[in-house]
Amino acid sequence: RRRVVVESALLVFLQQVEARKRRSLLASLEEGRKRRKEGAMDGDDKGSGTKVRWVAVAFRVFHLGLCAFMCVAAIEALEGGDNVDKTDRYFVAAYIFLLAVILGVFEISCFFKPAPTLETFYKNNLGFIYKPISKGVFLIFVGFLQFGLNNVFGLACGILTIADGIVLQLVYCKDPKLLVDVAS
């Protein structure tokens, strides 16, 4: 008799657990539907994750292009010009080249899983590069620095870099979720 009572009590308990699981599952599904509906109402009918990923990737690819352009402008500044400000141009060109390589390696490492030492180096020494506002200020600084190259490439690249820094900050201020990146 006790065995029957224990078995029936166990059966009732298991049914209650199953009912709770079902209610919990239904609640989480309903919550997901609400989130998707809210995302569609915000103008993103494919889901917010796709839009976020592509905006962040577009900025990363553009930054890689800017890094290449900065390197070309720095190398071109070393080759031309008069002898009056040669030493100044060498230092500015070397500094821009170094900053372009640092930014380029960071952007490439965001596409792939970086080595732990590289990630530790960036987080400890260049932590500002992970946040869009401070990264925008960094790009504006590098853009103004490129005006010191005294060539057409430096001027064009400086204008593009400053514009990119400003646009990065404006996009972040408009919708911070757009620049939340997978690797950052």
C-alpha positions in Angstrom: 0.0 0.0 0.0 2.8 2.4 0.8 4.4 1.6 -2.4 1.3 2.6 -4.4 1.0 5.8 -2.4 4.7 6.7 -3.0 4.4 5.8 -6.7 1.3 8.0 -7.1 2.9 10.8 -5.2 6.0 10.5 -7.5 3.8 10.5 -10.5 1.9 13.6 -9.4 5.3 15.3 -8.7 6.7 14.4 -12.1 3.5 15.7 -13.8 3.9 19.0 -11.9 7.5 19.3 -13.0 6.6 18.6 -16.6 3.8 21.2 -16.4 6.3 23.8 -15.0 8.8 23.0 -17.8 6.1 23.4 -20.4 5.0 26.7 -18.9 8.6 27.9 -18.7 9.2 26.9 -22.3 6.1 28.5 -23.6 6.9 31.7 -21.7 10.4 31.8 -23.2 9.0 31.2 -26.7 6.5 34.0 -26.2 9.2 36.3 -24.9 11.3 35.5 -28.0 8.3 36.3 -30.3 7.8 39.6 -28.5 11.5 40.5 -29.0 11.3 39.6 -32.7 8.1 41.6 -33.1 9.7 44.6 -31.4 12.8 44.3 -33.6 10.6 44.2 -36.7 8.8 47.3 -35.5 12.1 49.1 -35.1 12.6 48.8 -38.9 14.7 45.7 -39.0 12.6 43.0 -40.4 15.4 40.4 -40.6 16.2 40.7 -36.9 18.6 43.1 -35.2 21.6 40.7 -35.1 22.1 40.8 -38.8 22.0 44.6 -39.0 24.4 45.0 -36.1 26.9 42.5 -37.5 27.0 44.2 -40.9 27.4 47.7 -39.6 30.3 46.6 -37.3 31.9 44.6 -40.2 31.5 47.6 -42.6 33.4 49.8 -40.2 36.1 47.2 -39.7 36.6 46.8 -43.4 36.7 50.6 -43.9 39.2 50.9 -41.1 41.4 48.3 -42.8 41.3 50.2 -46.0 42.2 53.4 -44.1 45.2 51.6 -42.5 46.4 50.6 -46.0 45.9 54.2 -47.2 47.8 55.6 -44.2 50.7 53.3 -44.9 50.8 54.4 -48.5 50.6 58.1 -47.5 53.4 57.6 -45.0 55.7 55.8 -47.5 55.0 58.5 -50.1 55.9 61.2 -47.7 59.3 59.6 -47.1 60.0 59.6 -50.8 59.2 63.1 -51.9 59.5 66.7 -50.7 62.3 69.1 -50.0 65.1 68.8 -47.5 63.9 71.6 -45.2 61.4 69.6 -43.2 62.8 66.1 -44.0 63.4 65.1 -40.4 60.0 66.2 -39.3 58.3 64.3 -42.1 60.3 61.2 -41.2 59.1 61.2 -37.6 55.5 62.0 -38.6 55.6 59.3 -41.3 57.1 56.7 -39.0 54.5 57.6 -36.3 51.6 57.3 -38.8 52.9 54.1 -40.2 53.2 52.6 -36.7 49.7 53.7 -35.7 48.3 52.3 -39.0 49.9 48.9 -38.3 48.6 48.9 -34.7 45.1 49.7 -35.9 45.2 47.3 -38.8 46.4 44.4 -36.6 43.6 45.2 -34.2 41.0 45.2 -36.9 42.3 42.0 -38.4 42.3 40.3 -35.0 38.7 41.2 -34.5 37.8 39.0 -37.5 39.7 36.0 -36.2 40.3 34.7 -32.7 43.5 36.6 -31.7 46.4 35.1 -29.8 46.0 35.5 -26.0 49.1 37.6 -25.8 48.0 40.0 -28.5 44.6 40.4 -26.9 46.2 41.0 -23.5 48.5 43.6 -25.1 45.6 45.5 -26.7 43.4 45.4 -23.6 46.2 46.5 -21.3 47.9 49.1 -23.4 45.2 50.2 -26.0 41.9 49.5 -24.2 40.4 52.7 -25.6 40.3 51.1 -29.1 37.6 48.7 -27.9 35.0 51.5 -27.3 33.5 53.4 -30.3 33.7 56.9 -28.8 37.4 56.7 -27.8 38.2 54.9 -31.0 36.6 57.8 -32.9 38.7 60.3 -31.0 41.8 58.2 -31.8 40.9 58.3 -35.5 40.4 62.0 -35.4 43.8 62.4 -33.8 45.5 60.2 -36.4 43.7 62.2 -39.1 45.0 65.5 -37.9 48.4 64.0 -37.6 48.4 63.1 -41.3 48.2 66.7 -42.2 51.8 66.9 -41.1 52.9 64.7 -44.0 52.6 67.7 -46.4 51.4 65.7 -49.4 48.2 65.0 -51.2 47.9 61.5 -49.9 48.3 62.7 -46.3 45.6 65.4 -46.8 43.1 63.0 -48.4 43.7 60.3 -45.9 43.5 62.7 -43.0 40.2 64.0 -44.2 38.8 60.5 -44.6 40.1 59.4 -41.2 38.7 62.4 -39.4 35.3 61.9 -41.2 35.4 58.2 -40.2 36.0 59.1 -36.6 33.2 61.5 -36.6 30.8 59.1 -38.3 31.8 56.3 -36.0 30.9 58.5 -33.0 27.6 59.7 -34.5 26.5 56.2 -35.4 27.3 55.1 -31.8 25.4 58.0 -30.4 22.4 57.3 -32.6 22.2 53.6 -31.8 24.8 52.1 -29.5 23.6 48.5 -30.3 24.8 48.9 -33.9 28.5 48.9 -33.0 28.4 46.2 -30.4 30.7 43.8 -32.1 31.4 40.1 -31.8 35.0 40.4 -30.9 35.0 43.6 -29.0 
